[in-house]
Amino acid sequence: MPSTLLMKSLSGLHRAALRLTGGRLGAELGGNPSLELTTTGRRTGKPRVSMLTSPLRVGDALVVVASRGGDDFDPAWFLNLRDDPHVQVALAGGPRRPMVARIAGPDERERLWPQITAALSNYATYQSRTERIIPVVLLEPAA
């Protein structure tokens, strides 16, 4: 599994590439749109930024997967939004917009999972690496 340091470094490089190129480089990864997710740290209360891909849209909601490369532990960004679902999302280096995170329930996850793995087959590999059920999150526009 990737180390936290490696993941933070890659996320920082990705964010920098988006900003420096005005979204021309890094707007998509593996054919899926990339997004910058800002959560509130559950222990610090400080903004925390993660770069993710969204393999699927459901209406106005962006779908993200808390895979952490198939690690046995949920990623910090997921734990943060679980505790405080009010997030900000920027697509392709664009402006941030407020959204609300909603964790898919078991039936919804089961329905979405085949579409997610069709968009990016790595997610099926990640699920096979861990005993935990990898959470699926819908990021919905704030009302």
C-alpha positions as a LaTeX table, in Angstrom:
\begin{tabular}{lrrr}
\hline
Residue & $x$ (\AA) & $y$ (\AA) & $z$ (\AA) \\
\hline
Met1 & 0.00 & 0.00 & 0.00 \\
Pro2 & 1.23 & 3.52 & $-0.68$ \\
Ser3 & 2.69 & 5.39 & 2.25 \\
Thr4 & 1.00 & 8.51 & 3.60 \\
Leu5 & 4.06 & 10.56 & 2.67 \\
Leu6 & 3.97 & 9.30 & $-0.92$ \\
Met7 & 0.25 & 9.98 & $-1.23$ \\
Lys8 & 0.60 & 13.51 & 0.18 \\
Ser9 & 3.55 & 14.21 & $-2.15$ \\
Leu10 & 1.69 & 13.00 & $-5.24$ \\
Ser11 & $-1.38$ & 14.97 & $-4.22$ \\
Gly12 & 0.72 & 18.14 & $-3.86$ \\
Leu13 & 2.36 & 17.62 & $-7.25$ \\
His14 & $-1.01$ & 17.01 & $-8.87$ \\
Arg15 & $-2.48$ & 20.17 & $-7.32$ \\
Ala16 & 0.55 & 22.20 & $-8.44$ \\
Ala17 & 0.30 & 20.87 & $-12.01$ \\
Leu18 & $-3.37$ & 21.85 & $-12.17$ \\
Arg19 & $-2.69$ & 25.37 & $-10.91$ \\
Leu20 & 0.41 & 26.00 & $-13.03$ \\
Thr21 & $-1.28$ & 24.85 & $-16.25$ \\
Gly22 & $-4.71$ & 26.33 & $-15.59$ \\
Gly23 & $-6.22$ & 22.85 & $-15.53$ \\
Arg24 & $-4.70$ & 21.67 & $-18.82$ \\
Leu25 & $-2.51$ & 19.08 & $-17.07$ \\
Gly26 & $-4.05$ & 16.74 & $-14.49$ \\
Ala27 & $-7.72$ & 17.59 & $-15.07$ \\
Glu28 & $-8.30$ & 13.91 & $-15.79$ \\
Leu29 & $-6.60$ & 10.78 & $-14.51$ \\
Gly30 & $-7.31$ & 7.46 & $-16.15$ \\
Gly31 & $-10.08$ & 9.11 & $-18.15$ \\
Asn32 & $-11.85$ & 10.26 & $-14.98$ \\
Pro33 & $-12.16$ & 13.88 & $-13.86$ \\
Ser34 & $-9.90$ & 14.83 & $-10.99$ \\
Leu35 & $-11.07$ & 16.98 & $-8.14$ \\
Glu36 & $-9.63$ & 18.78 & $-5.17$ \\
Leu37 & $-11.57$ & 17.89 & $-2.03$ \\
Thr38 & $-11.27$ & 20.14 & 1.01 \\
Thr39 & $-12.46$ & 18.65 & 4.28 \\
Thr40 & $-12.21$ & 19.89 & 7.85 \\
Gly41 & $-9.70$ & 17.95 & 9.94 \\
Arg42 & $-11.62$ & 15.97 & 12.54 \\
Arg43 & $-9.00$ & 16.56 & 15.24 \\
Thr44 & $-7.46$ & 19.89 & 14.18 \\
Gly45 & $-10.43$ & 21.72 & 12.68 \\
Lys46 & $-8.07$ & 22.89 & 9.91 \\
Pro47 & $-8.73$ & 22.59 & 6.17 \\
Arg48 & $-7.33$ & 19.40 & 4.63 \\
Val49 & $-6.97$ & 19.03 & 0.86 \\
Ser50 & $-6.90$ & 15.77 & $-1.08$ \\
Met51 & $-6.74$ & 15.11 & $-4.81$ \\
Leu52 & $-9.18$ & 12.43 & $-5.96$ \\
Thr53 & $-10.80$ & 11.14 & $-9.12$ \\
Ser54 & $-14.52$ & 10.88 & $-9.69$ \\
Pro55 & $-15.27$ & 7.77 & $-11.72$ \\
Leu56 & $-18.99$ & 8.47 & $-11.87$ \\
Arg57 & $-21.64$ & 11.17 & $-11.66$ \\
Val58 & $-25.12$ & 10.55 & $-10.35$ \\
Gly59 & $-27.23$ & 13.54 & $-11.34$ \\
Asp60 & $-25.42$ & 16.57 & $-9.89$ \\
Ala61 & $-23.44$ & 14.43 & $-7.44$ \\
Leu62 & $-19.80$ & 13.50 & $-7.95$ \\
Val63 & $-18.92$ & 10.00 & $-6.78$ \\
Val64 & $-15.59$ & 9.36 & $-5.03$ \\
Val65 & $-14.21$ & 6.13 & $-3.63$ \\
Ala66 & $-12.41$ & 5.86 & $-0.27$ \\
Ser67 & $-10.07$ & 3.11 & $-1.49$ \\
Arg68 & $-6.63$ & 4.29 & $-0.33$ \\
Gly69 & $-5.20$ & 1.83 & $-2.85$ \\
Gly70 & $-6.83$ & $-1.15$ & $-1.13$ \\
Asp71 & $-5.34$ & $-0.41$ & 2.28 \\
Asp72 & $-7.04$ & $-1.90$ & 5.34 \\
Phe73 & $-7.71$ & 1.58 & 6.73 \\
Asp74 & $-10.02$ & 4.33 & 5.53 \\
Pro75 & $-8.26$ & 7.43 & 4.17 \\
Ala76 & $-8.13$ & 10.48 & 6.43 \\
Trp77 & $-10.27$ & 12.54 & 4.03 \\
Phe78 & $-13.06$ & 9.98 & 4.42 \\
Leu79 & $-12.88$ & 10.07 & 8.23 \\
Asn80 & $-12.95$ & 13.87 & 8.08 \\
Leu81 & $-16.08$ & 14.07 & 5.91 \\
Arg82 & $-17.76$ & 11.32 & 7.89 \\
Asp83 & $-17.48$ & 13.59 & 10.94 \\
Asp84 & $-18.25$ & 16.83 & 9.06 \\
Pro85 & $-19.92$ & 16.32 & 5.67 \\
His86 & $-19.61$ & 20.00 & 4.64 \\
Val87 & $-16.81$ & 20.05 & 2.08 \\
Gln88 & $-15.52$ & 22.13 & $-0.81$ \\
Val89 & $-14.78$ & 20.73 & $-4.25$ \\
Ala90 & $-12.82$ & 22.19 & $-7.15$ \\
Leu91 & $-12.88$ & 20.46 & $-10.53$ \\
Ala92 & $-9.89$ & 20.68 & $-12.88$ \\
Gly93 & $-8.22$ & 23.40 & $-10.85$ \\
Gly94 & $-11.31$ & 25.60 & $-11.02$ \\
Pro95 & $-12.96$ & 27.51 & $-8.18$ \\
Arg96 & $-14.03$ & 25.72 & $-5.04$ \\
Arg97 & $-17.73$ & 25.23 & $-4.46$ \\
Pro98 & $-19.51$ & 24.07 & $-1.31$ \\
Met99 & $-20.85$ & 20.53 & $-1.33$ \\
Val100 & $-22.22$ & 18.05 & 1.16 \\
Ala101 & $-20.81$ & 14.53 & 1.36 \\
Arg102 & $-23.12$ & 11.57 & 1.73 \\
Ile103 & $-21.83$ & 8.04 & 2.27 \\
Ala104 & $-23.69$ & 5.55 & 0.10 \\
Gly105 & $-25.65$ & 2.95 & 2.03 \\
Pro106 & $-25.12$ & $-0.76$ & 1.33 \\
Asp107 & $-27.82$ & $-1.06$ & $-1.37$ \\
Glu108 & $-26.77$ & 2.14 & $-3.15$ \\
Arg109 & $-23.09$ & 1.12 & $-3.01$ \\
Glu110 & $-23.92$ & $-2.30$ & $-4.45$ \\
Arg111 & $-25.81$ & $-0.63$ & $-7.30$ \\
Leu112 & $-23.02$ & 1.90 & $-8.03$ \\
Trp113 & $-20.00$ & $-0.43$ & $-7.62$ \\
Pro114 & $-20.24$ & $-2.12$ & $-11.09$ \\
Gln115 & $-20.41$ & 1.32 & $-12.74$ \\
Ile116 & $-17.42$ & 2.52 & $-10.70$ \\
Thr117 & $-15.27$ & $-0.49$ & $-11.58$ \\
Ala118 & $-16.28$ & $-0.19$ & $-15.24$ \\
Ala119 & $-14.99$ & 3.40 & $-15.21$ \\
Leu120 & $-11.74$ & 2.47 & $-13.42$ \\
Ser121 & $-10.95$ & $-1.21$ & $-12.99$ \\
Asn122 & $-8.31$ & $-0.45$ & $-10.33$ \\
Tyr123 & $-11.12$ & $-0.11$ & $-7.78$ \\
Ala124 & $-11.98$ & $-3.82$ & $-8.16$ \\
Thr125 & $-8.31$ & $-4.65$ & $-7.54$ \\
Tyr126 & $-8.26$ & $-2.38$ & $-4.49$ \\
Gln127 & $-11.36$ & $-4.08$ & $-3.07$ \\
Ser128 & $-9.74$ & $-7.50$ & $-3.53$ \\
Arg129 & $-6.75$ & $-6.37$ & $-1.42$ \\
Thr130 & $-8.74$ & $-5.63$ & 1.74 \\
Glu131 & $-11.38$ & $-7.17$ & 3.97 \\
Arg132 & $-13.08$ & $-3.82$ & 4.56 \\
Ile133 & $-15.89$ & $-2.72$ & 2.30 \\
Ile134 & $-14.47$ & 0.30 & 0.49 \\
Pro135 & $-16.84$ & 3.23 & 1.04 \\
Val136 & $-18.47$ & 5.12 & $-1.81$ \\
Val137 & $-19.23$ & 8.81 & $-1.24$ \\
Leu138 & $-21.52$ & 11.12 & $-3.16$ \\
Leu139 & $-20.56$ & 14.80 & $-3.15$ \\
Glu140 & $-23.76$ & 16.75 & $-3.66$ \\
Pro141 & $-24.13$ & 20.50 & $-4.27$ \\
Ala142 & $-24.90$ & 22.38 & $-1.06$ \\
Ala143 & $-28.42$ & 23.76 & $-0.94$ \\
\hline
\end{tabular}
